[in-house]
Structure formats: C-alpha cells, structure tokens
Amino acid sequence: MVAPDKFKGSLTAQDAALAIERGIRSAWPNREVVRLPMADGGEGTVDVFLASGWERVSTRVRGPLGDDVDAAFALSRASEPRAVVEMAAASGLALLQRARYDPLRASTFGTGELVREALARGARGVIVGLGGSATCDGGAGFLTALGARLLDEDGRDIEPGGAALERLASIDLRGLDARLRGVRFVGAADVDAPLLGARGASLCFARQKGASPADVARLERALARFADVAAASLGVDARDDTGTGAAGGLGFALRAFVGASLEPGVEIVADARDLSGLLEGASWCFTGEGSLDAQTLAGKTVLGVAARARAAGARTVAFAGRVERPAAVALAELGVRVVPIAEPSLALAESIARGGELLERAAARIARELGTVDGSGYEAGS
C-alpha cells in the first residue's frame, strides 16, 4: 500500500505516491502495489473526493485578503446531496506570496462563500476541510459570509480579520442563512487543538502565517474576546472543544454556530477511500508527508495511516523531507520506520525542487533493505 499525503511545496499526494511506487518497483518488480493518495483536511482533500466520482463545482470567491480567487469544491448528487469544501482553496496560505502573509487581517469570508454556494446547490451535508489556512479569525469571516453580523460597541460592523475581534461587542445572527438549518456539518481537522492556549490557533500556529510575537499575543486576546461574546450570545462555550483551534479557529465557528462535529480529517478521507479495506492482506504500507513534527502527532496523515496499517497487520514506513526527533521517536514507538529523504549536501530549495527524485530514491533504498520479492510474492528478509 502506498498512501502518502502531499509534500507541501514540492509534491502533490498523487505525485508522491507515484514516486514511491516507482522506487518500490525498481526493487520489488513483482510486488502488487496499490496506490492511494491521501489528505487530512488540508490541500488535496477535495481531490480525494473528486477521484471517488464526485462532481467538481467551481466558483469565484473572496480570498484571504479580499482578492478574488477561483475555488472549487466536490459535490455528490446522491439521495442526500453532500459537499466537500476545502478552506485552503478560499482562505489558504498558499494563495498568498510570503510577503503578503497577514494573519491580523486575513479572513475566512471566502470559505463561507463556498459553503453558501454548496447550499445553493442543495447540499444537506457539508464537510469542511480545515487545514492550510492563512487566517486566525476564529471563523468570523465565514459567519459574516453566511449572514451574521459582528458588531462593535457602537453597533457598527467590525472589519475582516482576527485583530478586529478585539473590538467585538455583540453578534447579530438574525440574518444567518436559513438554509443552514438541518444541514449536517463536519469539520475535517488536521490538528486536535483547542481554540486558545499553548496548543491553540494563535499561540501554536500564527507564527507560521507571518505573525510576530506581538501579533500572536494580540490574536490570542482577540480570539478570547470572540469566544466570550459567542458564549454570551449562544449560551454554549465551545472554546475548549477538540479541533476548535484548527484552521485559525474556523473549527470554533463551525462547532459553536452550526453545530458541526469536528473529526480527524485523515479518518474522513481514509473512510472515503476505503483505506482499511484495501490494506487487508498488505505486508507493507508506505506513507509520508513533507514534515514529521509535533503536528504529525496531533492528527495528520502519517499517524492516521499508520494506525490503520497496524490494525490490518501491515508494517509502516514513513518518508518525509524534514523530520523532528521527538516525532521520529514517538512514531518509532508505534512501529513506524521514519525515513528522511533530504540529502545533507543539497540546499533546501534544491531538495524541494528535486522532491520526486529524492523520494523515489529513498523508497527504492528502503525496499532493497527490507528484502527481495520473487514471482510468487514471497518476501525474503525484512
């Protein structure tokens, strides 16, 4: 089984799977290989459902800083129409050049527009992929796109972005899209973080979106203010729920305002792709993603795939461009062999550019180390 996620900035999940397969076949020419690109709620999640036969729907929405962007979601027109929306397609960091990263102003408004279009197409169930965000607005923009009003003490609408939530005084839900009633929402989270605190949306994740230490502290105060006002408006406080810190706190808005369940994205994708069923009888599972780090252990693809492989009796190898030692140790304790693909002699930019070559080479080397396969499929050595 070959079931990697993307190697961000270098390889799509499909490209990574093809590179690993080429490496395996160079060492094990007679082995049956099943290729199954994966995702965990971030970029590539919609593609997984499109590969399963869902319809692609394209629309133009507002990007994280207000620019128009073309985005797509997956739609199933079964007896109960369902949609899969990827927040990264509308509000993702990949939509911005690094010089424009601005988590104080970035908004999830475009993600709300995607959901609004899915509702217009009749969706009665919506999966929202929570990963790859440029935002830290707690899902405030998402709610605004769906008709909510976030007001300051003078009754004026606050501007987009997480920083403006410091001035939030009240939330007016009277204009919230009536089509939301009766729609089942699921947030496909790639981390299990709460909204606030050391593992939360701002303190843990805002720096990678361009926040300075002062910005991080400001966003933490703003999100806490949002949570306070939301609790007063709704009578329910969701800030500590698992996954509410995903996607800059979009998980919080989904949970608190539309009653979404927040589930590990990799589990949703694994079920959609029948990973467990396809693993039956497999000897090895080769997976991987760009970086194996603390976030890996919080619910990303490698951890989810390894758990399914272990349950099926298959041994797991995980490739990565970057490996942090604590993650490698934790994965080793779960029986996962971790293999860095980067070569010390190469600069980072060159490693990223040559990601497919490096991944194929690493897969071939590991396959040779693990043993040879004859025509009957018998594996010698391990």
WOWORA-V606757 format. One record per pair of residues at least 4 apart in sequence whose ideal C-beta (glycine too) atoms are under 6 Angstrom apart, sorted by the first residue. I is the first residue (numbers start at 0). GAP is how many residues later the second one is. Records with the same first field share a line. If there is no record, write none. Layout:
I: GAP ; GAP
//
This chain:
0: 33 ; 278 ; 281 ; 284
1: 15 ; 18 ; 19 ; 33 ; 284
2: 33 ; 35 ; 284 ; 302
3: 9 ; 12 ; 13 ; 283 ; 284
4: 8 ; 33 ; 284 ; 296
5: 6 ; 7 ; 38
6: 4 ; 9 ; 283 ; 314 ; 348
7: 282
8: 343
9: 342 ; 345
10: 4 ; 5 ; 344 ; 345
12: 24 ; 25 ; 31
13: 23
16: 18 ; 20
18: 337 ; 340 ; 341
19: 266 ; 343
20: 12 ; 14
21: 338
22: 337 ; 340 ; 341
23: 4 ; 9 ; 339 ; 343
24: 4
25: 338
26: 337 ; 340 ; 341
27: 339 ; 345
29: 343 ; 345
30: 342
33: 244
35: 237
37: 231 ; 263
38: 5 ; 6 ; 9 ; 230
39: 150 ; 225 ; 226 ; 260 ; 261
40: 4 ; 88 ; 89 ; 90 ; 147 ; 148 ; 149 ; 224
41: 46 ; 89 ; 90 ; 148
42: 45 ; 89
44: 41 ; 84
45: 27 ; 28 ; 38 ; 40
47: 221
48: 5 ; 25 ; 35
49: 4 ; 6 ; 24
53: 20 ; 22
54: 20
55: 16
56: 16 ; 18
57: 14
58: 58
59: 8 ; 10
60: 10 ; 29 ; 49 ; 52 ; 53
61: 4 ; 47 ; 48
62: 4 ; 6 ; 32 ; 47
63: 27 ; 42 ; 70 ; 71
68: 26
70: 18 ; 19 ; 43
72: 10 ; 12 ; 41
73: 10
74: 8 ; 46
75: 6
76: 4
79: 44
80: 41 ; 42 ; 43
81: 41 ; 43
82: 35 ; 40 ; 43
83: 43
84: 29 ; 30 ; 43
85: 43
86: 4 ; 24 ; 160 ; 163
87: 4 ; 44
89: 20 ; 21 ; 24
90: 17 ; 19 ; 20 ; 42 ; 44
91: 40 ; 42
92: 39 ; 41
95: 4 ; 5 ; 38
100: 108 ; 109
101: 4
102: 33 ; 103 ; 106 ; 107 ; 108
103: 57 ; 59 ; 111
104: 56
105: 28 ; 29
106: 30 ; 34 ; 53 ; 54
107: 27 ; 29 ; 31 ; 33 ; 34 ; 142
108: 32 ; 35 ; 36
110: 31
111: 30 ; 33 ; 34
112: 32
117: 5 ; 8
118: 4 ; 60
123: 59
124: 59
125: 59
126: 59 ; 61
127: 59
128: 59
129: 57 ; 59 ; 116 ; 117 ; 120 ; 121
130: 59
132: 114 ; 115
133: 75
134: 113
135: 26 ; 65 ; 66 ; 70 ; 83 ; 112
136: 4 ; 24 ; 25
137: 85 ; 88 ; 111 ; 114
138: 110 ; 111 ; 113 ; 114
139: 10
140: 19
141: 111
142: 5 ; 110 ; 114
143: 4
145: 31
146: 28 ; 29 ; 30
147: 25 ; 28
148: 8 ; 23
149: 8 ; 18 ; 21
150: 4 ; 18 ; 19
151: 4 ; 6 ; 15 ; 17
152: 16
157: 6 ; 9
158: 5
161: 57 ; 60
162: 55 ; 59
164: 57 ; 60 ; 61
165: 56 ; 59
167: 57 ; 58 ; 61
170: 58 ; 62
179: 78
184: 69 ; 73 ; 75
185: 75 ; 77
186: 64 ; 67 ; 73 ; 75
187: 77 ; 80
188: 54 ; 57 ; 62 ; 73 ; 76
189: 75 ; 110
190: 55 ; 104 ; 107 ; 108
191: 50 ; 51 ; 106 ; 107
192: 6 ; 7 ; 52
193: 6 ; 46 ; 50 ; 51
194: 5 ; 6 ; 28 ; 44 ; 49 ; 50 ; 54 ; 57
195: 4 ; 28 ; 43
197: 5
198: 5
199: 4 ; 45
200: 4 ; 44 ; 47 ; 48
201: 4 ; 14 ; 17 ; 18 ; 21
202: 17
205: 5 ; 10 ; 13
206: 4
210: 4 ; 5
222: 26
226: 12
229: 4 ; 26
230: 6
237: 6 ; 17 ; 18
240: 14
242: 8 ; 19
243: 7 ; 8 ; 11
245: 5
250: 11
251: 4
252: 4
253: 4 ; 6
254: 5 ; 7
262: 5
263: 35
265: 4 ; 35 ; 38
266: 37
269: 5 ; 38
273: 4
274: 33
275: 32
278: 30 ; 33 ; 35
279: 32
281: 32
283: 30 ; 31
284: 24 ; 29 ; 31
285: 31
286: 15 ; 18 ; 31
287: 30 ; 31 ; 32
288: 12 ; 13
289: 31
290: 31
291: 4 ; 28 ; 31 ; 35
292: 31 ; 34
294: 5
295: 4 ; 6 ; 7 ; 31
296: 30 ; 33
300: 4
301: 16
305: 10 ; 30
308: 5 ; 7
315: 20
316: 20 ; 49
317: 18 ; 20
318: 20 ; 22 ; 40 ; 43
320: 20 ; 21
322: 5 ; 15 ; 17
327: 10
330: 5 ; 7
338: 23 ; 27
340: 17 ; 18 ; 21
341: 9
345: 4 ; 5
353: 4
369: 12
370: 8 ; 9 ; 10 ; 11
371: 8
372: 6
373: 4
//
